Amino acid sequence: MMARSAFKTPLFEPEGRVVSFPCPTSARILAERPRLDDSQRVDLDRLRWLALRSRLAPKPNLEKACFLLAGEKSTSLDRFATCFFRGLESHARREMVFYRPGSAGVSDDEVWLVRLLDAWRQGDQRAAAALIAWRVQPSHQRWMRFLAEGLVGALN
């Protein structure tokens, strides 16, 4: 009989008040968020659309697709983007996060992608290779560097 009465009494009754206090960590994180300029935002929205469209395409054999793309003189942006994003989906070290086009927020993976584009545009191959090595499995880094360079060339 005593065990029943112990279950009827609540152990904790909330007061219904929330006390807020300034958190220095959240302020630091918000201050360090990357800011993209207008041209980077335009590029990011284009890449978000291309990433969405690439999901509709079948998964290519990355090596064969790169050989075919290397052999053609004029390759469309869609073909490079499809191979690049499908390659990222298959050979990234972890799942990549891309937001919908027009989203105000920017994921870490999108910041990485914008930095990768900037590195190729500035001709900094070492930085681009380091960024690829950071996100892509070692066995496919060579192909992803080729695709990233082609993607930037087709975007311009």
Backbone hydrogen bonds, N-H to C=O, Kabsch-Sander energy under -0.5 kcal/mol:
donor,donor_aa,acceptor,acceptor_aa,energy
5,S,1,M,-1.3
6,A,2,M,-1.4
7,F,3,A,-1.1
7,F,4,R,-0.5
8,K,4,R,-1.0
9,T,5,S,-1.0
20,S,18,V,-0.6
27,A,23,C,-1.7
28,R,24,P,-1.9
29,I,25,T,-2.4
30,L,26,S,-2.4
31,A,27,A,-1.8
32,E,28,R,-1.6
33,R,30,L,-0.7
36,L,34,P,-0.5
41,R,37,D,-2.1
42,V,38,D,-2.1
43,D,39,S,-2.3
44,L,40,Q,-2.7
45,D,41,R,-2.4
46,R,42,V,-2.1
47,L,43,D,-2.6
48,R,44,L,-2.4
49,W,45,D,-2.0
50,L,46,R,-2.4
51,A,47,L,-2.6
52,L,48,R,-2.1
53,R,49,W,-2.6
54,S,50,L,-2.1
55,R,51,A,-0.8
55,R,52,L,-0.8
56,L,53,R,-1.3
57,A,53,R,-0.5
57,A,54,S,-0.9
62,L,60,P,-0.8
65,A,61,N,-2.7
66,C,62,L,-2.2
67,F,63,E,-2.1
68,L,64,K,-2.3
69,L,65,A,-2.5
70,A,66,C,-2.4
71,G,67,F,-1.3
72,E,68,L,-0.8
72,E,69,L,-0.5
75,T,73,K,-0.6
80,F,76,S,-1.8
81,A,77,L,-3.0
82,T,78,D,-2.6
83,C,79,R,-2.1
84,F,80,F,-2.8
85,F,81,A,-2.9
86,R,82,T,-2.2
87,G,83,C,-2.2
88,L,84,F,-2.3
89,E,85,F,-2.1
90,S,86,R,-1.9
91,H,87,G,-2.9
92,A,88,L,-1.4
93,R,135,R,-3.1
98,F,96,M,-0.6
103,S,100,R,-1.9
111,V,107,S,-2.0
112,W,108,D,-2.3
113,L,109,D,-2.1
114,V,110,E,-2.4
115,R,111,V,-2.4
116,L,112,W,-2.3
117,L,113,L,-2.3
118,D,114,V,-2.4
119,A,115,R,-2.4
120,W,116,L,-2.1
121,R,117,L,-2.5
122,Q,118,D,-2.0
123,G,120,W,-1.0
124,D,119,A,-2.4
125,Q,123,G,-1.4
128,A,124,D,-2.0
129,A,125,Q,-2.6
130,A,126,R,-2.2
131,L,127,A,-2.4
132,I,128,A,-2.4
133,A,129,A,-2.5
134,W,130,A,-1.5
135,R,131,L,-1.0
135,R,132,I,-0.7
136,V,132,I,-2.7
137,Q,91,H,-2.8
140,H,137,Q,-1.7
141,Q,138,P,-0.9
144,M,140,H,-2.0
145,R,141,Q,-2.2
146,F,142,R,-1.9
147,L,143,W,-2.4
148,A,144,M,-2.5
149,E,145,R,-2.3
150,G,146,F,-2.2
151,L,147,L,-2.5
152,V,148,A,-2.2
153,G,149,E,-2.1
154,A,150,G,-2.3
155,L,151,L,-2.0
156,N,152,V,-1.9
